Amino acid sequence: MPTQVLNTGSADFASSTANTATTSYLIPRTLLPQVVNAVRKKLILRGLAARVFGPSSIPGRALVIPMQSEIDSNTAMAVDQIGEGSEFPLTQSQFENITLTPVKYGARVGVTKEMMEDGIVDLISYHAELAGYEFADNEEALIVAQLSAAATASSNTVANGNANLPISDITEAMQQLEEKNYTPSHMIVGAEVANDLRLIDSFNEANKTGTTSAVTHRLIGTIYGMNVLVSNNVSSLLAYVIDRNHAFVIAEKRPLTVERYTDYARDTGFLVVSQRFTTRYWRAEATSEITTI
């Protein structure tokens, strides 16, 4: 009987001198049935809105909010001393309006039927979840832009040439709010400002900066009664002191909406995510911006 010779160079057999590099094609690989997400920002600012106006509050395209003008010597209702038999002086308060017009934001994802049939990962569900995060991140960036606009409009700004944030900057920002009858409730800081705060001896004690809140809230402690939050949507060198009851509002004509449809001509399923949303500072004087270097 003739001797059978094995073809050791074929794809079916490993060479007797093979190593892990040459035989890697023989090693089965497993794809996990879920995607490992990238590291994400902690999003916290929506919860600080003074008011969130939903679809039922916006019957038309825009929402107009009548507000009493800031009380000063020209707009306050006058209270006068009146002599006996004298006529009551005529007085009335002043009002102004702000208009909130929601803007439509959207995204669309297409997944072929083959991808849905052959893939281990449910790409449709994955992108629906991812859209929720990305739209929330967009919201937070828009809120931060309004905090900056409020500080500019009110001239509530604190800046100096210090490399580190001094306590005097914090107290000055608080004073800017308090002088106008607001109560500083939160301090929202960028990453570098957060580091400066952690290095201030006055706040290093656990009973001053410690917190039992969940780390996802990004609460790093309290300073002078204000909750201090870190947001990576805030520039690392900036901080905002706000009165959350008056700082900004949100108008949402269409909450985050996820819809699916199929294009049978392309044999592809689509996911459409949309939202009609806007945010605006409510009282500009309720926000102060601190700039460091």
Secondary structure as UniProt FT lines:
FT   TURN            8..9
FT   TURN            11..12
FT   TURN            16..17
FT   TURN            20..22
FT   HELIX           24..26
FT   HELIX           46..48
FT   STRAND          51..53
FT   HELIX           55..57
FT   STRAND          63..68
FT   TURN            73..75
FT   TURN            84..85
FT   STRAND          95..100
FT   STRAND          103..112
FT   HELIX           113..118
FT   HELIX           123..154
FT   STRAND          157..159
FT   HELIX           167..178
FT   TURN            179..181
FT   STRAND          186..189
FT   HELIX           191..198
FT   HELIX           201..203
FT   HELIX           206..209
FT   HELIX           215..217
FT   STRAND          219..223
FT   TURN            224..225
FT   STRAND          226..230
FT   TURN            232..233
FT   TURN            236..237
FT   STRAND          238..242
FT   TURN            244..246
FT   STRAND          248..263
FT   TURN            264..267
FT   STRAND          268..281
FT   HELIX           284..286
FT   STRAND          287..291
//
